[in-house]
Amino acid sequence: MSDQGHVDFTVTYDDTGATKTVHAPNGWTIRQVVEKAYQELGETPRPDDRVEFDGQSLTPYYDLHVKEFVERGIAPNRHFNIASRIGGASR
C-alpha cells in the first residue's frame, strides 16, 4: 500500500502494453506522478494522449497531492492508463 510517505502507482502505456510502477512521495502532485511515469516508460507525452483511471480522465486531479488523492479514494486500485489517440497504430 504505502510506506513512509510513499505510494506506488501502476501506469500502463496502452500503445505498447508496457507497465511501470511509480514510487511517489506523498508531497508530489498527480502531475508529477504522470511525468515520472512517462520517464519510466521511456515515452514522450503527446498532445492527444489521455491519462485515465477506470475510464475517467485523470487531468482534473493533476494538481492534487498524492496523499490527498489517496485519502479521497480516487482510483482506489492506483492504476492509470496512458492512451494516445484511438487508432494510433498504422494500418
C-alpha positions, -999 to +999 in steps of 0.1 A: +000+000+000+022+028+012+054+031+032+070+060+050+050+086+030+053+070-004+025+055-026+030+031-055+011+038-087+010+014-116+009+030-151+003+012-183+012+027-217-016+013-238+002+016-272+030-007-261+013-026-232+043-016-210+036-012-173+057+006-148+054+013-111+060+049-099+070+051-062+057+085-054+062+107-023+030+119-006+041+155-014+041+150-052+012+161-073-005+137-096+010+157-125+045+147-111+034+110-109+023+112-146+056+129-156+076+103-138+056+075-154+064+088-189+101+089-179+100+053-165+082+041-197+107+059-219+078+078-237+073+114-246+039+130-238+019+138-269-008+165-271-035+139-278-025+115-250-052+108-224-043+097-189-072+078-174-082+056-145-113+033-147-122+051-179-122+086-164-098+114-172-071+119-146-065+155-158-089+172-133-068+157-104-033+168-117-029+194-090-039+172-061-011+159-039-007+121-038-017+120-001-050+138-008-057+118-039-054+085-019-073+098+011-102+109-011-104+074-025-099+084-061-086+055-083-085+030-054-065+005-074-039+032-081-037+021-117-035+047-146-036+041-183-019+064-209-037+062-242-028+080-273-055+087-299-077+058-309-063+040-339-028+053-333-013+022-348-007+024-386-028+001-407 
